[in-house]
Amino acid sequence: MAANPIVGPKPRVNASMLPRFQGKIVCLLGIVQTCDENGMSFKMKTTDGQDVLVIVSEMLSEYVEGLVEVIGRVNHQNNIDYISSSTFPQQTPSDFDMAHYNQAIQLAQDFSDFYVVA
């Protein structure tokens, strides 16, 4: 039986960290900017202010908008191959401090000996 890629810890990253995680499953937080009209991809602005394309293998059953946490595999183009997502309430994007979240994940990466994800 194959292991479920959603189960277990995943590193939290921002867009600038994606090249270091190619082929790995990560957790990426951002605000959805645009959705492809066919429902097979969406672009999100990450906590470090960069746009990342999230590619979906099957059309999503729900419309994705606002603040979203995506679990996915980083591909060779530094896009995210979608596995799952969590959407936060609509009022959250204006209340959520993206800069502080970005600092926290940067610290976790800089001091990975103290913030072990595995």
VOGU-3710 file (C-alpha; in Angstrom, 3 decimals, decimal comma):
1> maanpivgpk> 0,000/0,000/0,000  1,402/3,408/-0,993  1,883/6,047/1,679  -0,590/8,930/1,659  1,393/12,104/0,761  -1,014/14,297/2,726  -0,324/12,548/6,034  2,660/13,739/8,029  4,607/16,971/8,319  5,453/19,126/5,340
11> prvnasmlpr> 7,778/22,125/5,256  6,077/25,495/5,069  7,627/27,556/2,303  7,281/30,766/0,349  7,853/31,211/-3,393  11,551/32,046/-3,120  12,171/28,709/-1,366  10,548/26,539/-4,039  13,753/25,800/-6,029  15,202/24,066/-2,934
21> fqgkivcllg> 12,164/21,811/-2,666  11,730/20,559/-6,236  10,179/17,095/-6,166  9,134/17,484/-2,516  5,719/17,992/-0,967  5,327/21,391/0,691  2,753/23,637/2,313  2,331/27,035/0,625  0,087/29,845/1,860  -1,152/32,675/-0,306
31> ivqtcdengm> -4,025/34,696/-1,659  -5,654/33,496/-4,869  -5,213/36,073/-7,625  -6,723/34,363/-10,671  -8,350/31,060/-11,535  -8,071/29,436/-14,942  -11,454/29,368/-16,681  -11,257/25,586/-17,114  -10,618/25,095/-13,383  -7,306/23,316/-13,874
41> sfkmkttdgq> -5,003/25,924/-12,321  -4,930/29,057/-10,226  -2,332/31,679/-9,438  -1,705/32,779/-5,882  0,379/35,562/-4,328  2,541/34,040/-1,616  3,652/35,543/1,675  6,837/36,894/0,064  4,808/38,742/-2,582  5,530/36,426/-5,517
51> dvlvivseml> 3,042/34,703/-7,795  2,997/30,907/-7,946  0,982/28,768/-10,342  -0,885/25,864/-8,760  -1,705/23,103/-11,254  -4,684/20,871/-10,551  -4,915/17,394/-12,133  -8,709/17,182/-11,769  -11,135/20,082/-11,819  -11,772/21,307/-8,278
61> seyveglvev> -15,249/20,747/-6,895  -15,265/24,198/-5,259  -14,259/27,647/-6,433  -10,964/28,672/-4,808  -10,630/32,249/-3,568  -9,135/34,324/-0,796  -6,499/33,022/1,600  -5,595/29,419/0,773  -3,101/26,911/2,153  -2,043/24,487/-0,581
71> igrvnhqnni> -0,358/21,132/-0,097  1,438/20,059/-3,248  4,584/18,819/-4,923  7,045/21,389/-6,293  7,679/20,612/-9,961  10,748/21,426/-12,092  9,241/24,816/-13,065  8,723/25,760/-9,405  4,971/25,487/-9,783  2,894/23,466/-7,349
81> dyissstfpq> 1,218/20,243/-8,434  -1,908/20,357/-6,292  -2,682/17,629/-3,758  -5,085/19,388/-1,384  -5,983/22,794/0,029  -7,653/24,559/2,908  -9,558/27,780/2,363  -9,891/30,331/5,129  -12,964/32,526/5,748  -13,344/35,452/3,372
91> qtpsdfdmah> -12,555/38,101/5,996  -9,228/36,428/6,817  -7,032/37,865/3,992  -7,448/41,416/5,277  -6,841/40,312/8,884  -3,935/37,956/8,227  -0,408/39,358/8,591  1,395/37,921/5,572  4,689/39,638/6,465  4,873/38,075/9,936
101> ynqaiqlaqd> 3,930/34,649/8,592  6,680/35,019/5,986  9,202/35,899/8,708  8,156/32,855/10,708  8,666/30,427/7,826  11,961/32,096/6,954  13,142/31,612/10,548  12,011/27,978/10,497  14,085/27,419/7,346  17,103/29,382/8,615
111> fsdfyvva> 17,106/27,442/11,877  15,906/24,092/10,578  17,923/22,242/13,230  15,482/23,656/15,796  12,327/23,393/13,627  12,573/19,829/12,354  9,902/18,774/9,849  10,037/15,012/9,472
//
